[in-house]
């Protein structure tokens, strides 16, 4: 679950502490789930966290399954995304930036 949670914390602007406070669960427990130390979180925990993230428990579980099947997100990419967010770049501006190389290629 680690990469999924990191992605959520960055793009939803929720720190681990904020997520724990809003969900009413221990920050250390979320951390242990993220780091795959706790392999079998309770349904109650999953419901609380998914509620704060505004997704279903099924989506939370499916994200874990998808993550297991895919490559881990490179930490440098995560840091770069976090830096962009902290510098005030909006999601829309970031999407536009990603389209620029495609536009450049199409004009050659």
For each residue, the residues with C-beta under 8 A, 3 or more apart:
1: 4 5 33 34 36 60 63 64 67
2: 5 6 34 35 36
3: 6 7 67 72 73 78
4: 1 7 8 60 63 64 67
5: 1 2 8 9 19 30 33 34
6: 2 3 9 10 34 73 78
7: 3 4 10 11 73 78
8: 4 5 11 12 14 19 53
9: 5 6 12 13 14 15 16 19
10: 6 7 13 78 81 82 85
11: 7 8 81 85 91
12: 8 9 53
13: 9 10 85
14: 8 9 18 19 22 52 53
15: 9 18 19
16: 9 19 20 27 30 31 34
17: 20 21 27
18: 14 15 21 22
19: 5 8 9 14 15 16 22 23 30 49 52 53
20: 16 17 23 25 26 27 29 30
21: 17 18 24
22: 14 18 19 52
23: 19 20 30 48 49 51 52
24: 21 48
25: 20 29 30 45 48 49
26: 20 29 30
27: 16 17 20 30 31
28: 31 32
29: 20 25 26 32 33 38 41 45
30: 5 16 19 20 23 25 26 27 33 34 49
31: 16 27 28 34 35
32: 28 29 35 37 38
33: 1 5 29 30 36 37 38 41 45
34: 1 2 5 6 16 30 31
35: 2 31 32
36: 1 2 33 39
37: 32 33
38: 29 32 33 41
39: 36
40:
41: 29 33 38 45 46
42: 45 46
43: 46 47 57
44: 47 48
45: 25 29 33 41 42 48 49
46: 41 42 43 49 50 57 60 61
47: 43 44 50 51 57
48: 23 24 25 44 45 51 52
49: 19 23 25 30 45 46 52 53 60
50: 46 47 53 55 56 57 59 60
51: 23 47 48 54
52: 14 19 22 23 48 49
53: 8 12 14 19 49 50 60
54: 51
55: 50 59 60
56: 50 59 60
57: 43 46 47 50 60 61
58: 61 62
59: 50 55 56 62 63
60: 1 4 46 49 50 53 55 56 57 63 64
61: 46 57 58 64 65
62: 58 59 65 66
63: 1 4 59 60 66 67
64: 1 4 60 61 67 68
65: 61 62 68 69
66: 62 63 69 70
67: 1 3 4 63 64 70 72
68: 64 65
69: 65 66
70: 66 67
71:
72: 3 67
73: 3 6 7 77 78
74: 77 78
75: 78 79
76: 79 80
77: 73 74 80 81
78: 3 6 7 10 73 74 75 81 82
79: 75 76 82 83
80: 76 77 83 84
81: 10 11 77 78 84 85 94
82: 10 78 79 85 86
83: 79 80 86 87
84: 80 81 87 89 94
85: 10 11 13 81 82 89
86: 82 83
87: 83 84
88:
89: 84 85 93 94 97
90: 93 94
91: 11 94 95
92: 95 96
93: 89 90 96 97
94: 81 84 89 90 91 97 98
95: 91 92 98 99
96: 92 93 99 100
97: 89 93 94 100
98: 94 95 101 102
99: 95 96 102 103
100: 96 97 103 104
101: 98 104 105
102: 98 99 105 106
103: 99 100 106 107
104: 100 101 107 108
105: 101 102 108
106: 102 103
107: 103 104
108: 104 105
